[in-house]
């Protein structure tokens, strides 16, 4: 499969996507996307396949908006993160009540630095179980507390559910069962 640099740029711009966001979705840096778009670097086959998946996803922002609203209105402690970068996308009020800083302190930022040892270990195992390839769409783990005062994680059972977002990236719905 060959995709011209101009074709990559055109598809990216049609989706109102920045190079940095496309790079994040493909697991490369922004400079790599820039070089592909200028035909200065050949697009590897595995990246072309990922690129095709990203651009094949219909851009339905209304679906993402509805998902965000459902998360925010949930009566359970739940939050939605980007599956690859762990950036916080939305959080319910019960989840926000657990935190010692306002939502704005975390929104759009990676929460991985707050992970408990059990969450970090589970994250390391996702590649081998096919999580990112979609072979597994949910996983439940038991976690211990993280001991962090700003964003505390209590010991408990935590289901992770993988949800595709309109831009072709995956989100992860994280719920605390107690």
Secondary structure, 3 states (H helix, E strand, C coil): CCCCHHHHHHHHHHCCCCHHHHHHHHCCCHHHHHHHHCCCCCCCHHHHHHHHHHHHCCCCHHHHHHHHHHHHHCCCCEEEEECCCCEEEEECHHHHHHCCCCHHHCECCECHHHCCHHHHHHHHHCCCCCCCCCCCCEEEEEECCCCCCCCCCCCEEEEEEEEECCCCCEEEEEEECC
